[in-house]
Amino acid sequence: MRIAVVSDTHGNNKGIIEKLSEIEKPDILFHLGDYVTDGVAISKALGFETIIVRGNGDHLHTEYNEDELVEIKGKKIFLTHGHKYNVQNGIVNLYYKGLELGSDIVLFGHIHVPIIEKIENMIIMNPGSPSLPRNATKIKTFGIINIGNTIETKIIEIN
């Protein structure tokens, strides 16, 4: 199962749509909020299933949850934007929420910085932002997760 992970598009989804159409097609897209309407647009443009959570910039879109817990190929994946977990000051709150839920993977956005951390048996990932990166290099990014016999994660750069 191949999963594209996107967050913090903030109304600019052209680059991510172009990049996703160039690479091996994901089976599903996770959009981690800010802006949920971009997740819908990406899904329509590329024609694959999408799971969306709302971020702090999506307060009008109450049809989406702030958190989701999904299971794919026997792996529990917790999706959140992250603002409720004080992620600007670290990932410890997310780690404990992941433990509470029995998560194998915790996905979050909000800080616009790509992160892949493995703590014990849990992967914590932020795909960065494909439109407004805040990492030192200002490179636009998103994430890919491959779930098979193992879990592989990577950050993809957008030119």
Residue pairs with C-beta under 8 A, 6 or more apart in sequence:
1 27
1 28
1 72
1 73
1 146
1 147
1 148
2 24
2 25
2 26
2 27
2 28
2 144
2 145
2 146
3 26
3 27
3 28
3 29
3 30
3 72
3 144
3 145
3 146
3 147
4 20
4 26
4 28
4 29
4 30
4 142
4 143
4 144
5 29
5 30
5 32
5 107
5 125
5 127
5 142
5 143
5 144
5 145
6 16
6 29
6 30
6 31
6 32
6 38
6 39
6 42
6 127
6 130
6 142
6 143
7 31
7 32
7 33
7 34
7 55
7 81
7 108
7 109
7 110
7 112
7 126
7 127
7 128
7 129
7 142
8 32
8 33
8 34
8 55
8 109
8 110
8 112
8 128
8 129
8 130
8 131
8 132
9 16
9 31
9 34
9 35
9 38
9 39
9 42
9 129
9 130
9 131
10 34
10 35
10 38
10 57
10 129
10 131
10 132
11 35
11 37
11 38
11 131
12 38
12 130
12 131
12 132
13 38
13 41
13 42
13 45
13 130
13 131
15 130
15 131
15 140
15 158
16 42
16 130
16 131
16 142
16 158
17 41
17 42
17 45
17 46
18 158
19 130
19 142
19 156
19 158
19 159
20 26
20 29
20 42
20 46
20 142
21 46
23 144
23 156
25 46
25 48
26 48
26 144
27 48
27 49
28 48
28 49
28 50
28 51
28 72
29 39
29 42
29 43
29 46
29 48
29 49
29 50
29 51
30 50
30 51
30 52
30 77
30 79
30 107
31 38
31 39
31 42
31 50
31 51
31 52
31 53
32 53
32 55
32 79
32 80
32 81
32 82
32 107
32 108
32 109
32 127
33 52
33 53
33 54
33 55
33 56
33 57
33 58
33 64
33 66
33 81
33 109
33 110
34 55
34 56
34 57
34 58
34 81
34 109
34 110
35 55
35 57
35 58
36 52
36 53
36 54
36 55
36 58
36 61
36 64
37 61
39 50
39 52
40 50
40 52
42 50
43 49
43 50
51 68
51 70
51 79
52 64
53 64
53 65
53 66
53 67
53 68
53 79
53 80
53 81
54 61
54 62
54 64
54 65
54 66
54 81
55 81
55 82
55 83
55 109
55 110
56 81
56 83
56 110
58 64
58 81
66 80
66 81
66 84
67 78
67 79
67 80
67 84
68 78
68 79
68 80
69 76
69 77
69 78
69 79
69 101
69 103
70 76
70 77
70 79
71 77
72 147
73 147
73 148
75 104
75 105
75 147
75 151
76 101
76 102
76 103
76 104
76 105
77 103
77 104
77 105
77 106
77 107
78 97
78 98
78 101
78 103
78 105
78 106
78 107
79 107
79 108
80 94
80 97
80 106
80 107
80 108
81 108
81 109
81 110
82 94
82 108
82 109
82 110
82 111
82 126
83 110
85 93
85 94
85 97
85 108
86 93
87 93
87 94
87 108
87 110
87 111
87 126
88 110
88 111
91 108
91 115
91 117
91 124
94 106
94 108
94 124
95 106
95 119
95 122
95 124
97 103
97 106
98 106
98 122
98 124
99 122
103 122
104 121
104 122
104 123
104 151
105 122
105 123
105 124
105 125
105 145
105 151
105 153
106 122
106 123
106 124
106 125
107 125
107 126
107 127
107 143
108 124
108 125
108 126
109 126
109 127
109 129
110 126
111 126
111 134
112 128
112 129
112 132
112 133
112 134
112 135
113 126
113 128
113 133
113 134
113 135
114 126
114 127
114 128
114 135
114 141
114 143
114 155
115 124
115 125
115 126
116 123
116 124
116 125
116 143
116 153
116 154
116 155
117 123
117 124
117 125
118 124
123 151
123 153
125 143
125 145
125 153
126 143
127 141
127 142
127 143
127 155
128 135
128 139
128 140
128 141
128 142
128 143
128 155
129 140
129 141
130 140
130 141
130 142
130 158
131 140
133 139
133 140
133 141
135 141
139 157
139 158
140 157
140 158
141 155
141 156
141 157
141 158
142 155
142 156
142 158
143 153
143 154
143 155
143 156
144 153
144 154
144 156
145 151
145 152
145 153
146 152
146 153
